[in-house]
Amino acid sequence: MKHVYAFESSSESERYQARISRFTQKLSDYQCYLEANFELKEPPEAFVWTSEELATTVFSKLPIPAFTNRNLIYISPDLDGWRQLFLRQLEDKHVPEIRPYYEQMPEAQVLTIAGHELTHHLDLFPGGFEDAREDSIWFEEGMCDYLSRSFFLSNDELQKITEVETELVSQFQEQYGTHSLNTFGQESYSGTLTSIMFDYWRSFLTVKELVERSDDDILTIFKAYQHWYNHEKTISLTDYFEI
């Protein structure tokens, strides 16, 4: 994969060069891991490292500065920007046990977001980027989070983000949790930042539950998902997995 810098000035590019270089090596290791274990056969052509402003106003209109567009992954390496974004998702909730986590969020969490986008390219996911993403995409989104976080985070870091997102689901359940997880699809991205992230939190936690239930046999979970996708869509994916 190539790594392309798309900033409006050379000084901005230089500001993030060291972090991008660290990320580049670690993403290369992750790419090899996915190729060896999870059928990453056609990786994207490039990561496009850019600013939050360009990612959310020029390259897309999404409120989150990380996304895949065909064979390119766009992402901001601005750690402070990501911290501020995740603080905004707390809205007006009084969560003193969570706010400090996002204020001091480690660099590795941004790396997991880059890894999440790379994981979308696995051949184990049926369909492709050309298909309308309307049908129970929670599994793919949650698995992308799970695989990336499990690779890049320590056990303690993984446990911490699990605790944070479990609490956030509890905090926002009444406001944003009235719909089934199965409805998580393209229309979800027209909501607020927090309503979008709410379904990502639920997706990750649900996939983590599936992995733990299967004694960490991730490939068996993929096979079950593929069977549902190809043969069992008369029932919802959550009912199929009995969750």
N, C-alpha and C positions, 0 to 999 in steps of 0.2 A: 504494500500500500504506500502511496505517496502521502506526504504531509504538506499541505498548502497553507500559506499565511495570507489571510485576506483582511488586512487592517487598513485604516485610512491614512496612517502615517508610519514612517519607519521607526519612530520612537515608541509608538504603541506596540509594534511588532517586537522590538527589542526588549520591551518590558516583560513579555511573557515567554521569551525564547528559552530560558532555563527550564521553566516548568513544562513547556511543550516538549523539550528534549527528554526530560524525565518520563513524561507520559508516553512518548513515542517508543521508548525501549520496553516499557512495561506492557504497552498494547501489543507490541510484537510478540512478547511472551504469551500473552493471552490469546492472540491469534493462533499460535502454534498449539496451545491447549485445546482450543475449539476445533481445530482441524484434526487433531489426534483423537478426540473423544466425542465430538458432537456434530460431525458432518458439516463443518464449514468448508465448502468446496469452492465457492465463488465469493471471496471477500470483496468489499467495496473497493473502488478505485482509489479513493483518497479520503482522508480527514481534512476538512477545511476549517482551520482555526481562525476564528473571527471574533468581533466584539458582540456583546449582548445586543447593542442597538442594531447592528447590521443583520444579525441573526433573526431578530424579531420584527424588523421593518422592511428590509430589502430582500433578504433571501427567503423569508417567510413572514406570515402574519401571526404565527403562534406566539403565545406569551412566554414560552420556555425556550431558552437559547441552546437547544440541543435537539437535533432531529435528523432523520435520514430522508434524502430525496434521491430516489433511484440508487445510483452507485456512489453517491457522495454523502458523507456525514459532516454536518455542520455543527460546531460546538464552540462555545466561549470558554477560554481557559482562565477567566477572571474569577479567582476564588472569592474576593470580597463581593463581587456582583452576585455570585451564587448564594453567598451567605444572606445578602439582603433579600434576594428572591424568596428563599426559604423562610425568612422571618416574615415576609409579607403574607405567606400562606397561613400564618397563624391568625390573621385578621385581628379581632379585638379580644381574643381569648386570653384569659389570665392563666398562663402555663409556665410558672417560674422554674419548673423542673426541666422544661424543654427549651425555652428561649436561650439559655447559656450554651446549649449544645450547638445550635445554629450560629450563634455569635462567634463561636470558636471552632466551627466545623473544619475538620482536617482536610487537607488537599486530596487525600485518598477518596473522599466522597465524590469529588468532581471526576476523578479517574473512573469510578464505577459508572458514572453517567455515560462517559465515552464508551466504556465496555458494554453497557446496555445497548447502545446503538449498533455496535459491531455484532452483538449476539442476534439481532434481528435477521441477519443474513444466513442463519443456519438453514440447511436443507431439511432439517427435521421439522420445521414449521411448514405445514401445507400452504399452498397458494403462493403468493408473492406480492411484491410491492405494487404490481399493476392491479391487483384485486381490490375491490371495495372492502375496507376494513370496518365491517359492521357487525360481525358475528362472533360474539364471545371472545373478543381479543384480550380479555383479561389474562388468559392463560399465557399467551405469548409475552405480554408486557410483564407479567409477574415472573415468568421464567427468565426473561432477559435481566431483570433486576436480581433474581436469586443467583444465577450463574456468575454474573459480574461481581456482585458483592461477595460471594463465597470465595472467589479467586483473589480479589484485591484487598479484602479486609481481613484483619486478624479475627480470631474467635470473639475476643472481647468487643471489637468494633462492630462486628456483625450482630452480636447480642444487643449492643447499645442502640443501633438504628432500628432493630426489631422492637425494642421497648418504646422508643420514641414514636414510631409509626403506629404501634398498637394503641398508645395513649391518644394519638391524634385521631384515629378512627373513633375512639370512644368520645372524644370531645366534640367531633363534628357529625356524629351519627344522626342525631335528630335533624340537623340542618341539611345534610347532603346524602344521607343513607337510606332514603325512602325508596330507591329503585334497586332492582336486582343487578348484581354484578354482571350478569349475562348481557345486559344492555350496554355495557361499556363498548363504545364504537366511535366512529368518526364524529358523530354529532356531539359526543361528550366534550370535544375540544372547543366548542362554542360557548362553554360555560365560563365561570370565573376560574382564576388560578387555583383556588382552594378546592373547588368542586372537581376540577381535573385531577389534582393531586390526590384527592380523597380516593378515587378509583385506583390510582397507582398504589397507594398504601394498601388498600384491600387486596389488590391483585398479588402483590408481593407476599403478604401474610398468608393468603390462601395457598399459593404455590409452596411456600415454606412448610405449611401444614401437610400438604400432599407429600412432599419429600420426606418429612419426618415419619409420616404414616407408612411409607414404603421402604423404610430403613435405608434411605439415601440412594435408592435405585432409580436414578433420574431417567435412564433410558427406558425403563419399564413405564414410567409416567408418560414419556413421549409417545410410546407405542399405543398406550390407551387413548391419548388425545388424538392421535392419527386415526385410530379406529373410529372414534366418535365422529371426527370430521368427515370421514369417508362413508360411514355406514349408519350412524346413530343420531343424526341431527333431528329426529322426531322428538327427542327429549333435550332439555337444556343441558349444557355442559356441567353446571353445578349439580344437577340431579344425577347425571351420568357418573360423576366422581363421588356422589353421595356426601356432599359437603354443604 
